[in-house]
Amino acid sequence: MTIEVNEDTRGSQRKILFDLGLRKELSSHPPAVERFLVESGWDLQVTKDIPEILKEGNLSPTDIEAVVFSHHHFDHVGDLSQFPSTTTVVVGPGFKNAHLPGWPVNPESSLIDDDWKRHNIREISFDVGPEELFIGGFPAVDYFGDGSFYLLNAPGHTIGHLAALAKISLASASSGEHPSQHPRDKFVFLGGDICHYPGVFRPTESSPLDTEAQAALYTCPASFFLDVHPEKSCEKPYYRMPAHCTVDEKAAGDSIRKLCAFDANEDVLVIIGHDASLIGKMDFFPKPINVWEKEAKDTLQWAFLKDLCQNTIHN
């Protein structure tokens, strides 16, 4: 999937990536990551690396101005050695002090030091005095300076964790339209690992679950989605972010609460890094995601509920 900023707001062909996913060559990880993979027993299969994916859209790593990393974990940083030294690496506050230098200088690091030393590393600061910007409660930086792409300070999961908000379509009113009929700008919220599952921030009071609608979609009783909810609620998330998945549990909770407000906005599509329910329901790169209707967002927003049905049947 690729997110393209409308030409009217972009004004240039500058290209950036948000996270790189997994390395194709899993054996090329630092020893600490290789040990983790052996101990976890995870069966990871990566069929394409980033250059191969970019080539499908007639791009190469040399076309990428910057790579923004939500955080330092191996399933998000990919293989930075595949990018030229001219590609800037963008990270969140405190990242360099907490996670660099990499291996082998730090034997336990999940990053490869030589790969990172080749690049200019830009650590974002959200403390800019009187010009400080907030979007939906998140401290923000307008990356291009034109309102098309914002970096958001979303701590909790790791030190320096970033999210992003991308404008993907620019509203334009037709001649003679009443202001109330004008289309609105559309955005995608890139959540990284602000949490790992949609049920951590869905449903909420602002975005409640319509059990009748979901029952019709999944051909099950409407009461099912309440019966499997720990609090029997259509207005509270199904799950909580586990404390062991955070470095700061309170900050993680604050970031998730802010995320909920974005998720309730019909003009914002929230995508987190591990939302497997979107597979098969969205186009991936080189096709763009630029416009959706409310009905399409509703389908994507509640797609994770199929997991509840399947788990119940299997158990």
Secondary structure, DSSP 8 states (H G I E B T S, - for coil): -B----HHHH-S---EEE--B--S-GGGS-HHHHHHHHHHT--------HHHHHHTTT--GGG--EEE-S---HHHH--GGGS-TTSEEEE-TTHHHHH-S-BTTSTT-SSBHHHHHTS-EEE-----GGG-EEETTEEEEESSSSSSEEEEE--SSSTT-EEEEEEEE-----TT--GGGS---EEEEE-TTS-S-GGGT-S-SSS---HHHHHHHHTS-TTHHHHTSTT--SSS-S----GGG-S-HHHHHHHHHHHHHHHH-TTEEEE-TT-GGGTTTS--TTSB-----HHHHHHHHTTTHHHHHHHHHH-
